[in-house]
Amino acid sequence: MLKNNLILLEGKKQLIFAILILFLGFFYKPFFYVGSLIIIFLVFFFRNPERSFEISDESIICPADGTIIEIKNLENEWDKRISIFMSPFDVHINWVPISGKIVNEKYSAGKFKAAFLPKSSELNEHNDIEILDAKGRKILVRQIAGFFARRIVCWNKINDNVEQGQKFGMIKFSSRVDIFVPKGFESIIVLGQRVYGGSTILGKWRK
């Protein structure tokens, strides 16, 4: 769905706005500097890197760039929740952790608290997608809006078949991505670790 372009389609409105400000710089010079800074930031923020990794149905890859801020044991259908905080300087594209079929998608309106707070996973605006693989194993990826992030984007829907490492969405500006895993998953990452979407392996399925 995404071409290997530097500026994603999602940033076109902001880019047009920045170009208009830059144009006004012909009449009032400070606008030129402001427009230039905005364009530089947008080029940086909406960068679209290609990541390489070895596809495997026995591993789960990271869905986002950022820092592991929480690995929480749960007492429901999910065994663990792994939380990744994305700063404004991180790539904000989201990657599919496992190959399979999207069996559920649910958007929930909510607040815009700081994304690094534990309660933001439930209280903040978020979008969930559940993916079921060919072996009947299911995970949930939650895109969470933060204090500055005010738009969650998901390019896939229920019944779509997705591949591990595929780009499925993004969250504009600082935000958070949680991944919920069932029993049978063995984590190999640690709290505070720097991770990269589409390349870092979060863990493996127990055989």
N, C-alpha and C positions, 0 to 999 in steps of 0.2 A: 504493500500500500504506500509505503514511503520511499521516495527516491533518495538517492544519496546527495541531497542538497544541503547546504549549510544553514539556510534559513527555512524553517518548516513553514508550511502553509498556515499553521496556527498563529504565526507571528506577523502575518501580512498586514493586519489592521494597525498594529503598533508601528510597523515599518513605514507604512504610508503616512502616519501621523508625524513620525520623525523626519521624513523627507519634506513634508510641508513646512515644518519648523526650520529645516535647513534652507529651504527656498526663501523664507522670510529673512534669512540672514543677508540677502542681497540688499535689503532695505534697512535692516537694523542688525549690526554685526554680532551682538551677543547671541542672537537667535542661531547664528551659524555654529557657534561653539556648543550651544545646548543641543541642537539637532545632531551634531557630529558625535557628541558623547552618548546620546540615546541610541544612535545607529550602532556604535561600537558595542554598547551593552547588549543590544538585541542580537547582533551577530554572534556574540559570545553565549548569550543565554539560550538561543534557539539552535545551537550547534547540534549536528546529527551524526555522531560518530558511528562507524561500523566496528563491531566487536567480533572477535574470533574465539571459538571454543569448540571442544569436541562434544558433539551431540550424543547424549546418553539417556536411556530410559531408566537408568538406575541412579541418577543424580538430579538435584534441583538447583537451578542456577538463580542468581540474585535478580530480582525484578527492577532494581533501581540503583543508581549511584548514591553514595552517602556513607553514613556511619551507623553501625549497629548500636542502638541506644537501649534496647531491651530484648531479652530472651525470657519469655514468661511461660511457665507451666500453667495449663488450663485444666478445668474439670468439666468439660462439656464434650461435644463431638470432636473437638480439636484438642490435640495433645500439647501443642506449643504455638505461641505467637512470637514471631521475630519481627522487630520493628526497625526500620531504616529511616533515619532523618536526613532529608535532602536540604542543604543550605542553598541560598540564592546563587552560589558559585558552582553548584553541581549541574551535571547534565540532567534535564528533567524529563527525559523520555523514559517510558516504562517497557520492560521486556517480559515476555512470557516465560515462566519458570520451568514448565513441563509441556511436552506435546500432549494433545488431547482435544477434547470437545468442551466448549463452554456450555455448561448445563444450567447455569443460573447467573443472572446479573441483576443487581439491585442498587439503585441510587437512593441515598438517604440525606435529606436536608439536615442542616445542623448549624452549630456555632463555628467561629473561626478563632479558636484559642491557639496558643503557641503549639506547633506540631510536636515539639519534643516532650510535652506533658503527657504522662501515661493515659489520662482520661480522654485525650483528644481522639483516641481510636474509636471510642463510642459516641462522644459528644459532638465532634466536628462533622461538617459536611463530608460525606465519603461515598465512594462507589465500590461495590463488591463484584468480583467475578469468580465463579467457581469453575474449576477445570477438572475434568475426569479423564484419566489416561486409559490406554488400551487394556491395562491390567486391573482396572477397577479402583485405582487409587485416586483420591481427590484432594485438591488443595484449594484455598481461597486466597485471593490477592485483594487487598483493600487499598484503594487510592484515597488519601486523606488530605483535605485542604488544610492549610495552616493559617497563621495570622495574616500573612501577606498573600498567600495563594487564594485566589477567589474563583478559579475555574479548573474543574477536573475534566479531562478529555479522555474518552474511550472510543476507539475506532472499531471495536468488535461488539458482537451481540450474541444472544443465546442461540445455540445450535451451530455456531461457527466452529470449524476445525482450525486449531492453531498449532504452530510448531514452536518447539523450544528455541528461545532466542529471538523470536519474532517480536517486532515492536507493536504494542497494542494501544498505547496512549501516552499521555503526559499530564503533568500538573504544573500549572503556571506559577512560577516563583516558589519561595521556600515552602516545603511541604513534607509529607511523610508517606511511606508505603509499608504496610504490614502484610506479612504472609503467614497464614494459618496452616499448620500441617497436622496430619493425624498420627496415631501411634504407628510405629514401624519406620519412622524417619530418624536418622542419626545425624545430628548437627555437627559440623566441623568448624564453625565460626565461633568467635568469642566476642564478648561485650567490648565495645569501644573500637572494634576492628573497622578499618576502612574497606568498603566493598564497591564493586563496579557491576552495574547492570549488564546482563548479557555475557558475562565472562566469569565472575566469581562464583564458585560452587558453594552453596550454603550447607549442603549435606547430601547424604545418600540414603536410599531406601535399604532397610535391612533385608537380607535374603532369608 
